[in-house]
Amino acid sequence: MKQQHMFTNRMIRSLLIPVVLEQLLNSIMGTADTMMVSNVGSAAISAVSLVDSINILVIQAFSALAAGGAIVCAQYIGQQNQERANESARQVLFIITLISIVVSAICLGFKKPLLRLIFGSVEADVMRASEIYFFYTALSFPFIALYDAAASIFRAQDNTKGPMTISMISNIMNIVGNAIMIWGFHMGVAGAAIATLISRIFCALVVLIQLRRDRQPIVVRDYLKIRPDWPMIGRILGIGIPSGVENSMFQLGKLAIQSTVSTLGTVAIAAQAMTNILENLNGIAGIGVGVGLMTIVGQCMGANRKDEAVYYIKKLSVIAEVTIIVSCLLVFILTRPVTMLGGMEKTSADMCWHMVMWITIVKPIMWVSAFVPAYGLRAAGDVKFSMISSCAVMWLCRFCLSVLLIRGLGFGPMGVWIGMFADWTVRAVLFTWRFHSRKWLEHKVI
């Protein structure tokens, strides 16, 4: 008699749809947030852009640590070991809170020298605005870290609707807060930062309250009584740190490429900025599928049903492929109207359309194989291969090739995307080989 699959199609839909919607909402709200801040003036938008390049690095590291905890939780749930699942949840909350408080204290204590070290001699008004914005966002680090940890714990137990709802309310709070602080109280960049801080405090408090409720596999109470379980923390960090390094290197690579594009003039910079926004939008659904896949594979590995892990990586890769094709076509159709509404110069708009056209052709061919199976491999504990291969490919293809094409051969901003296509192609080959080798199934997380 054929064994029944662990996840029905209905379960997969209920897991994936909220994750995809949350990713999409965060991207749209982030864009709206940036547009509102741009009304304050060029110094404000420059300050927010510069500081957010640091914030994204930090938040990506927290997200990776939270994902490490979620994988451990998911495997214990798959093993039907509720006691250890609860303990792993307590430990991920403990360690991410501890790390985020330390990071926040360092950023607050060395705010001025840190900003000057990274950004050098920017204009005085931009530096002043950067210091104000960095102060409030650094205060929010422990709260965004706690939200990431708790949201990952919910996803590990198949609850993606709760984090989506909380994130939706928080994003609306942030946008409304921005409007009140910027246009009502004329607080400028400080108002935008305070609105962000308040929304992140809200997120953290709500998810911690939700974790206390019964009728769910993982229930966490008595937060102040949590004490470190170092072997368990070691398992969490063993998954989280390599993923954090991978995410941080990815962000550093983006910053390095951005500095190269900035030498090409305002027309190219504007075209590249809009292309980045559109490319992020057409990949959000695929990323959401990957995030959901981590929960599914984690539970399969915990239940020691390795054949199921293989099956679901294949199945969700097909789902991701369909979503990427649809989203790429939709974004391509909207590219011309978006560039017109954005008031872009014709030269920039044409350049943007040309780059989006090539992304629409190449992304459905390479992107899914390059990224989606990797989520499943990480959930099985195969994080070092992902870290080493992704970092190497990113610096060799995405950065070095892009710089060569732009600075040496005069390809303009299209050089960025040729480097990106090379990155996707090599990743696709590496992760396809790794998936079919089945070596990732040999890892033991719990």
Summary of the structure (lengths in Angstrom):
residues: 446
radius of gyration: 21.7
end to end distance: 29.8
largest distance: 73.0
contacts: 1621
relative contact order: 0.12
helix: 86%
strand: 0%
